[in-house]
Amino acid sequence: MKVEDCIVTVERRTVGGCIDLAFVFARQFAAPLLKLTLCFSVPCALLTWFVADSLRHDVAIWGICFFGFFSMLMSGAMVASIGPQVFGVPMQTGAALRGLMSRILPYAFLGVMSRLTGFCVFLPLLFVMAWCGHLPEVMLLERTALNSVTQRLSWLCKGGGYSRNLGRLITISAFWLILAFGVFMLIDVVSGMVFNFPIFFGTIAPGPDRQAAFAAKLIDDPVLVTMLQISLWITYPIARLAWFFCYLDQRIRNECWDLELQFRVEAARLGEQPA
């Protein structure tokens, strides 16, 4: 990647700046992002619905597992697509999928292991992802050798990068969940008013067992779990784009891309001046 080919301003950004840039990028490239999202969200939602409709219990657990796996694949495909676009190469769904498939086995293995580690050793997942959250960028964009992936991830966390990543990850995750909940509320209200089919609110009558009924519905209702998952998918590209721009910011800080670009611009200006 050549820093001078970057189509976004090469400067250090706060997490708010990364989120703002994610909205701008998503608006500019809405069509290819939508196509790419559908490639993973549709099979994920259909699989969740099929399993949920068959089991009718512990549906939420299956929904979380399916979403975690497919969103991990989506993350890799997005990076393989938006990374080149940021540096001037047009986004293509086919190229994104080919980029993901080129390293699918090691990427899927490391991605699953990183997520399982966050649960199995009783560490909050965000603390683990603050270190390895840029795995797609390292493997599918930088094409780092497998034996150097961990060293590269550790290098990105230097210079206060880990604490910065952790804070940004918490902020982006909270923003994403709030945004997804707003989308779900909109779907629920429209479904209730237009089709007279409320999904969550208004489906349980007041009574002494109302809280238990709400909890059971959240865990076991196929329609509710599927709609919650769809809400997460609708808003996921924004959150992942923001995290990608956090990666660019980390490289700018660690590799001084902003200073490098300024030096090149100044060198070009001096070269154009007459002797």
Salt bridges, closest charged atoms under 4 A:
GLU4 OE1 - ARG264 NH1 2.00
ASP53 OD1 - ARG56 NH2 2.79
ASP58 OD2 - HIS57 ND1 3.56
GLU137 OE1 - HIS134 ND1 3.75
GLU137 OE2 - ARG240 NH2 2.96
GLU142 OE1 - ARG152 NE 2.65
GLU142 OE2 - ARG251 NH1 3.64
ASP221 OD2 - LYS217 NZ 2.67
ASP249 OD2 - ARG168 NH1 2.82
ASP249 OD2 - ARG253 NE 2.65
GLU255 OE2 - ARG152 NH2 3.23
GLU255 OE1 - ARG251 NH2 2.91
ASP258 OD2 - ARG12 NE 3.51
GLU260 OE2 - ARG264 NH2 2.25
GLU266 OE2 - ARG269 NH2 2.29
